[in-house]
Amino acid sequence: LSGVTAIQPTTLISCSRLAEALGVNVILASETFQRTGSFKFRAALHLAASVPNDLIIAASSGNFGQALACACALTGKRAIIVMPATSARVKVEAVRRYGARVESVDTQLQGRAQRLGELAIQHPDAYIASAYDDPLVIAGNSSLGRELAERLPPDVDTVVVPIGGGGLAAGIIVGLEQRERMARVVGAEPLLANDASRSLRAGEIVRNDSEPPTIADGARVVSVGEHNFPILRRGLSDIVEVSEDQIAEAVRLLFVAANLKAEPTGALSLAALLTRPDVFAGKNVCCVISGGNVDPAVYVRLLEPPGSP
Amino acid sequence: LSGVTAIQPTTLISCSRLAEALGVNVILASETFQRTGSFKFRAALHLAASVPNDLIIAASSGNFGQALACACALTGKRAIIVMPATSARVKVEAVRRYGARVESVDTQLQGRAQRLGELAIQHPDAYIASAYDDPLVIAGNSSLGRELAERLPPDVDTVVVPIGGGGLAAGIIVGLEQRERMARVVGAEPLLANDASRSLRAGEIVRNDSEPPTIADGARVVSVGEHNFPILRRGLSDIVEVSEDQIAEAVRLLFVAANLKAEPTGALSLAALLTRPDVFAGKNVCCVISGGNVDPAVYVRLLEPPGSP
């Protein structure tokens, strides 16, 4: 199985209703139809196909765990995914369905990193994979940057990218550079988890005290990755910090005006357009929608307009 | 403006999670990202671009009205859309946004067809457009058949299509024929609105007494179109009748396993796979998802699993 053929091309969606609602020319690059429902599969498959190890271990309760489990199944490798004992059963089952082993960790008693360290000692032959801080992750995600460079209409001058650990933004920057595509890359991160923004201002990585409680669960990280930071510094022209309300509004707007189901983290880029229209006025913007996996119960709450009973 | 460039290509989605859930190889052809959110724009644009009249009048509370209003705006024509006075305000506004005139009709006092007749007399220069029974509608929808013929993987042997008035199925049959693509075309219609199925068995068009109260509002028609019927007779290999519960289950499954927001009518094709797995066993199936426009309140109810409070 070739890695290239297993990756679904990103879904470009031109939506005049959305553009009218925003007053900005916007095209969506949706990774919601990527294998396992998010861009994480790009990094996971590249990583699984690249490392010589037969066993890969990672800590993730979310999209990376599922993506890595699927990637290992496709490449004939074994995977152990460390997940909090409180993880939604549907997420645990999604990982198990691909044949991966789930190591449950009671995060009240033991940190996930600590459990990961124990497993690394038990399995010295394993590759320990970070969901966002690994050159292989950047290289895997760079395929999306190359795709955008090749497939976006030539007048698109701005690409807006959700930022959690920064692996997607770094990959897109690298991919655009590889194809010599001139486009401004703007990051979008939750105000509640604005460590990337603070880090860029400080000129060094600034860490959150704990995982921030934003609804954008893909951005609940303590800091951007060390491999990503220098790329973000040279490649990001701006970061927009968005409120939780704007994230919810962006999820609703994608539903109503674009027929697109996005997870909150995926809607960060559109939330940036809602938050700072001045940054995007007169631009031709591509919003990267990084994933679509959201629990029905969470989604139902997001669809209710604010103030409804 | 060329008609061809204004039509968005259908979005092909390969979803291994969905295939696993169904036990059938399935690819989705989603028209939910078409302009105005449904396949109806194909017919509306072709019609507006083809007729010499400067004014087009149609009765539609749903996707065709919005599509025709948009198509007339793009082709520099005027549109009058007859809508029931009880139509959701959001639907009326969607039509008005494109500059079309909305004629409200109190369906308790006067039928939509009667109001349409009055308007035809008042505007003898106007083209009266049917949402589904017009050779121009079939020709417009045939572009989807040609796209499927050209873009579906060669091993896809079965195309499942929602049936209301039959205009989409007829268009797909014609488009596949034009490209000499051999594929079985299977219709999917609500059990509550199974007039197409009964018509094919009877060998003549059988009419419902009134518009059937199915949740698939695109299939709330009194009968299939007279232009469509002979094409359905020669081109459909089967029709699967699906229950309201299976329609809701299909909407949920598209949400959970494919990250796709579909309207109930759009999910009819997937509901057919749920209803009659025997018909599709061992096949490589393309499910046409005809549209995605559904009110948030209706969608929220559909996402709640059966039996939940």
Chai-1 contact restraints between the chains, C-beta under 6 A:
chainA,res_idxA,chainB,res_idxB,connection_type,confidence,min_distance_angstrom,max_distance_angstrom,comment,restraint_id
A,I13,B,F33,contact,1.0,0.0,6.0,A-B,restraint_1
A,T32,B,N259,contact,1.0,0.0,6.0,A-B,restraint_2
A,F33,B,I13,contact,1.0,0.0,6.0,A-B,restraint_3
A,G37,B,N259,contact,1.0,0.0,6.0,A-B,restraint_4
A,N259,B,T32,contact,1.0,0.0,6.0,A-B,restraint_5
A,N259,B,G37,contact,1.0,0.0,6.0,A-B,restraint_6
A,N259,B,K261,contact,1.0,0.0,6.0,A-B,restraint_7
A,N259,B,G292,contact,1.0,0.0,6.0,A-B,restraint_8
A,K261,B,N259,contact,1.0,0.0,6.0,A-B,restraint_9
A,K261,B,K261,contact,1.0,0.0,6.0,A-B,restraint_10
A,G292,B,N259,contact,1.0,0.0,6.0,A-B,restraint_11
A,P296,B,L303,contact,1.0,0.0,6.0,A-B,restraint_12
A,V300,B,V300,contact,1.0,0.0,6.0,A-B,restraint_13
A,V300,B,L303,contact,1.0,0.0,6.0,A-B,restraint_14
A,L303,B,P296,contact,1.0,0.0,6.0,A-B,restraint_15
A,L303,B,V300,contact,1.0,0.0,6.0,A-B,restraint_16
